[in-house]
Each structure stands twice: as C-alpha cells, then as structure tokens.
C-alpha cells in the first residue's frame, strides 16, 4: 500500500533493526505484498488492527523490500494505486489498515478532481494570455502615439530613422522585459501588489537596456520618442492589467477561477484559515480538504466540525500525497501546529516533489503586510524577520506634506460645491450649516471636527432615547433610519458630502486623508487595550473601513481593518484607498 510516498529507507523484513511489533506489516509481507510504510510504522493506530497470520505461512515467506517513493517529473501527478500488489492478498486487511491512515474519499469528490485540475489550468492559461495581449497592445499603442507626437507626418524622419521597425520591435521588447521579470507567474497575478511591482521593474529594465544599447551602437533614436513611448506603455499596461484583475475578481466572487488548497494543521487553525479565505474571495483560494496530525484523527468532534464547515478531512499528515491526489489541490498550506516541527515540514516538502502542488507555510502571523516580512537564513534556519510598524520618520513627514497639499487643492477646487451644500443645509432646517464635535485624534489628543450639519440641532439630546435601537455591536451608535437626520442630511450623507469640511482639519494637521475614522471620547473610554492602537496614527477622511462596507461592518471587522492599516501603512496603500474611495462613494454602500 502506498500511503503517500513516505520516506522510509530501503530495508528488508529480515533486517535486525526492524521491530516485530507491527503485525499488519508482517501479514502483508507474508502475502507477498510490496508496501510503503511510514517512518513511524509502529504507531498505536496501526498496532490496533494487527491480524496475526499463521506461523507456518510466515516461515515460508521470503524477505520483501519496503520501498521508498520514486520521484515524478514536475507537472505530472502521481496516480499509482494505494497498494502495489505482487500476488494474492487479503483486501479487507488492506482496507482496515488504510482506514486508520486515511478516511475514504467520497466518490463525488473523486469525480471532480480531474475537473478541478483542468479548470484551474484553463483559467490560469486564459488569464496569462489576456495579460500578454494587454502588454503587447499597450506597447504598440504607446509606440504609435509617441511617434505621432514626436514626428507627426514627417516622411523624411520615417525613412531616416527606421521608426516602423522600432515600432514593430517595441511590443516584443516589452513582452520580453515582462517575461524576464516574471510578470506572468500564476502565483502573483490577480492578487496583491507584487504583480505591479514586477511590471514597474520590467519598465525600468527596458528603459536602461534601451539607453545602453543606444549609447553603445550610436543609434540615432529621438529621446522625445523614448520619453513618451516607455512611460505611456507603463501607464497603459498598468491600466489594462488593473481592468483584467477586476474581471478576475468578478469571476472569483461567483466561485470561479479559484485555487484549490489542502490545509494541513490543527482543526481550529484550519477553520480560521477557511474563514479568512471566505472573507477575502479576491485572494482566489478555496480550502477543499484538510490533513490532520495523526493524534487528532481520533477526534470525531473536530472532524465533524470541519465537515460542517464544508472542509472534508482526507487523511492524516502521513498520507499527504494521497490527500493531494484525491482532492485535486493545487496548493498545500501548512498551518501552525505543535506536531508539525521542522523535520516533519521538510518531510512534507520532500513528498510533494513532483506532484505539481505548491507548498506554502503560514508563520502564524495575521494582518502583517509582506513589505514588513523578510526571510533571513541563520545557521541553516530560515528565520522570518518582522519589521516594526512605522509611526514616525521621513516617510511620515512626506505623508503629512502630501495630505496638506492635496487638502489645500481640494478646498480650492471643491469650494463651489461646498458653498452650495452649506446654503442647502442652512435654508432647509434651523441651525448653522457647520457642525462641530469633539473627537479623539493622534495619541489620544482631542480636536474639533468639522462637518456639514445633517441632523437636527437637538440630535445629541435625543440620542439617549434611541440607544435601544442601536444597530452597531460595538461602542459606536449607528441607525440606518435615524429620525434625527434631516431631508438634506440624508442626501449629503449618502454621497459623503457632509465630510468635505474635514479638509480643513487635514490642512491644520489634525487629520490625515487616509486613516481610521476619528472616534468620540465616550467610545474611546470603552476601547479594549488592543483597540487603542487605532490612536497611533492620525484619523483620516477615509480608510479601509470606508471602502469595505462603512456602517455595514461589524465592530470587530472595522477594528481589524483599522489595525491592519495602522500596522502596514504605506504610500501605495494610501493611494489605493483614495482611488477606491471614489467608487465606494458612488455606490453609497453602508452610507447612513
């Protein structure tokens, strides 16, 4: 029986070091079976099913070699049977032995394995071809536009400088630069920022290569052409890839274009991992099965809990290759577990060689961006270095300057709109157009926030009577149909126009463009210790919560998103949030 290619050394049953405790192995050997056993073949679960053959039968049997798994070429999955028989044997005995190692996989699931593999191959290939088309078309369009801007219809320039040939070569050179920087790898396309970083590196490499070749060959290429063609190609390429990613995200929201994952670890870790992937469908990963430590296989309650969550248990860790084969998983995710040490993890990596399944390992950290993680080998151990969050320094100074500059520009550009909103508020309800309220900012300091008034002037006095109708599960007060909101207030809240005066707070340095929303003092008084980390950065006009559901978010989810931003702030993240804010405002998701 092949239990997944265990790394047992080649030995015979007559070797002096082989213990006679496992009578199941002895019985299989007596029946002339060639088998593969685990390093720990004397485990309690195997000893529990030890039918003993007759001594006469054992005495007449020759020694048999227990074989180690052979390597399979990358890209070809193993399809060998679970038991490699060389003669007649008792099938029920093998079934009993295998049942302790690995629960049987349901027939419907087995029938979908080939479909899962081919489906993944199809969408990955189609998406990669889409990106290649985007790259080539972007470079071609950029080259043509650069030529027209630089030379117009000057036929002399065309004949002298051979620009038709240059325009034809540019898409090929751009494609080569992207390929050289691995911008088409399946593991990076469609999620995260790494794809766009590789596109940017390809742009830089191609720019440098053209400069060197032009200088070395004394090529007479107009600098104006190059300065327009390459940056424009980069912009068009990023825009095209972004559009392709949005298409991929739409596919994933309906369960298509997903990567199947076999989760390895403790049941609670697998459940949490599955929930996280379920929240972030854009990540494109779906848990299709679980592989548990051998000691946990006896816990029927844990197995039932996983099954209730839609995660079937396919076997123990020692049967990892069989589980990969049965589930059709493309990725094996090893989660934190006390029983999966360094040696076992290395053994798993050996077993997965040639299965075409990727191996990923969770370090047990959550909400830590990849830019803060670095692998540092020390004494043969790959240590994961986690950088501290950046709460001060040069980048924070630049962030403040960027915030104030953009706030000043926004106040000038939006002043007519703000004047119109102020007049609408003033003449449709009693009270001032602006509303001031004390909020808590950086390091717990307080300031007066500015908003266009969207409620009646006695809103604070009426709040106590409405507390029993609070729809938020945290310290904040939220009502979808708050009777204190005025008619104009509903409109400006839906479009977030009531927040526009906060550009003044940003200009004064009390707020930032992006950050957690500023809380009330009474809300901060109810914060748990970890929630106080929201106050380590300036509050913002918008943030991760505002582009992820706003008031529709539960309190724990809102805190999780805020702390993710606090811990992993970057200029790129700020720009991404600002860009997505426009879409969130237009959709009016959770705005009330």
Secondary structure, 3 states (H helix, E strand, C coil): CCCCCCCCCCEECCCCCCCCCCHHHHHHHHCCEECCCCCCCCCHHHHCCCCCCCHHHHHCCCCCEECCCCCCCCCCCCCCCCCEECCCCCHHHHHHHHHHHCCCCCHHHHHCHHHHHHHHHHHHHHHHHHHHHHHHHHHHHHHHHHHHHHHCCCHHHHHHHCHHHHHHHHHHHHHHHHHHCCCCCCCCCCCCCHHHHHHHHHHHHHHHHHHHHHHHHCCCCCHHHHHHHHHHHHHHHHHHHHHHHHHHHHHHHCCCCCEEEEEECCHHHHHHHHHHHHHCHHHCEEEEEEEECHHHHHCHHHHHHHHHCCCCEEEEHHHHHHHHHHHCCCEEEECCCCCCCHHHHHHHHHHCCCCCCEEEECCCCCCCCHHHEEEEEECCEEEEEECCCCCCCHHHHHHHHHHHHHHHHHHHHCHHHHHHHHHHHHHHCCCCCEEEEEEECHHHCEEEEEEECCECCCHHHHHHHHHHHCCCCCCCCCCCCCCCECHHHHHHHHCCHHHCCHHHHHHCCCCEEECCCCECHHHHCCCCCHHHHHHHCCCEEECCCCCCCHHHCCHHHHHHHHHHHHHHCCHHHHHHHHHHHHHHHHHCCCCC
